[in-house]
Amino acid sequence: MKKRSICVFIVLLIAVSMFPFALAEGQDTFLFDQAGLLTDEQVSELNSLMDQIGDQYGCAVYAVTVTDYTDYVNGDVRSCAEAFFTANDFGSGNDKSGVLLLLSMAERDYALIAHGYGNTAFTDYGKGELTDYFLGYFANNDWYGGFYAYADGCRQLLEMAANGTPLDVPGYEPDRSVGLSTGAKIAISVVVGCVIAGIVCLVMMAKMKSVSKALRAERYAVDGSLDLIHSTEVFSHVTQTRVKIESDSNRSSGGGGTTVNSNGFSGTSGKF
Amino acid sequence: MPSMVNNYKCPACTGPLHFASSSGKLECEYCGSTYDVEEIEKLYAENEAKAEEAFQQHEEKIKEETQVHGAADNEWDVSGLNSQWGADQEGLRVYNCPSCGAELICDDTTAATSCVYCGNPTIVPGQFVGIMKPDYIIPFKLDKQAAVDALKKHYHGKRFLPKLFTDQNHIEELQGVYVPFWLYDGTAMADVTFDATRSHMHREGNYNVTTTEHFNVRRAGTVDFDKVPVDASSKMSDDYMDSIEPYDYADLVPFSTAYLPGYLANKYDVSAEDCSDRADERCKRSALDIISSTVNGFETCSPVSEEVQMRRGKVSYALLPVWMLNTKWNGKNFLFAMNGQSGKMVGDLPVSWGRFWSMFGMIAAPVAAVLAVLMLLL
């Protein structure tokens, strides 16, 4: 028992030691610029912005820059982001709600992950739209612009989620039945009942009418009397339409929602 | 002056003969003898040979005066129409309805007690003047009992029909009426151009490419129409007569007054020229449909221009059989008409709004209840 406790302590110590700057900078820090991309003033400003967004929507917003993510993990850049999130006990509330953007400068990799309520607010489609929003800045080495766009994008998606409509695939309708009140369910039932009754009664009423004017006289056309004196089909022109086939693998393939792994994270990654 | 025949009398006992629709023969009310219509007509024709010759000479003179020049002027050929009834006229009576103006014709063995169009019971005898003699007639094939049964079947199963309507319907007042019709022959000449397309799709890299071929299609031709009917009475609603179509012209026979006993006939009061627009309209629409049906092998086919002209042919005047009942309900007139040959019954029925809303509630309530329970439980 004693040996087991010592082993757990050592594992935690190693985990924490991999991400030393988190503990060193305190729990009010949301922007970790280990790669040195921003000035102190920019870090302070962006940190305040992310803090304010996290407080407002109950979902913490984080950003991390590292020189090379492979210094920390043996997996991919996304697993590095998840390890960072877990090791530093990030997230708001009991379900550790949060979103984190990690930039690795060596190979210009990025990972965007979410946890807890963050999986609801940042759907697969929403993450795709968010990355489209800020990646352009990073591609041009505009680091402040990129992180500001990231924070602003997070605020917009969290606002939509707070209004009950998280950004998702067009036409995708999440299951809302759980959210309907009793009164709304009864009202829907009454409306559907009236519509069905109305259709049935109108069909029955239509049978009360049997008089209508004849518009045609096909039955009086003499059989075989059709004499075609002119029958031509002349080719005129050709038109072409080209429609691009959508194949974005970072986004939900039409089904909507958020794909969450066994660790409770959802995410996307790529190059900038 | 040849002797005039008042009506068809039984050769055996001189009793009055009436046309029985069930057997298609003339039957004597007194001795029960039956005769074919042709047999009686031949008998009377032989007896009135000299009178017929005189009338025919008079008809030839009228035909020359009214001869139409035909296709060159594209006028309707009404040369066959005439108002010379000959010996038949003496056996016929005319009744006028002072309420709606209908002129009803019947033989002198039939009592016209009320107007079939408006139900007015005070109809008065009128003058048999200027009434065109029909060319053809389709005799009644179904008797009054068949009409009563058809009307009861027409009411059956109509849940919104007020109960009092059927109770107070005076169904026994069904009356057999020969309705006047103009039958138009003609040829429609149609010329239509279409924009037609065919398309196919293939993939090029990351694109789906749809290639659409456009064609200018033209069809022009003629279609003949035979005996397109338009009712010639302003008292009879066109939509009612359209609705009881079709009549089987295989039963169309040359007119004879022998078919009238027991039934009323209405005199036409709308001329062939005035009715022709209806026939033209129906023929033109059908000609366009027939011409368009010859365009095949395209995915879409939209008409760009349509031109139809009617080449007018012969017009015939015919009496077609209709069983009719005119009834009032809550101040509104309801007319029921049955094709006296095929038995097709038409007539709009009144709606009881009390029954409507009752049925509405009986359906809406349980459906809403079941749906609400399911939604609350799930």
Interface residues (C-beta under 8 A of the other chain):
Chain A: S177 L180 T182 K185 I186 I188 S189 V190 V192 G193 C194 I196 A197 G198 V200 C201 M204 M205 K207 M208 K209 S210 V211 S212 K213 A214 L215 R216 A217 E218 R219 Y220 A221 V222 S225 L226 D227 L228 I229 H230 S231 T232 E233 V234 F235 S236 H237 V238 T239 Q240 T241 R242 V243 K244 I245 S247
Chain B: H154 K158 R159 F160 L161 D191 D195 A196 R203 E204 N206 Y207 N208 V209 T210 T211 T212 E213 H214 F215 N216 V217 R218 R219 A220 G221 T222 V223 D224 F225 D226 K227 V228 P229 S237 D238 D239 Y240 D242 S243 E245 P246 A279 E281 R282 C283 R285 S286 A287 D289 I290 I291 T294 M345 V346 G347 D348 L349 P350 V351 F356 M359 F360 G361 I363 A364 A365 P366 V367 A368 A369 L371 A372 M375 L376 L378
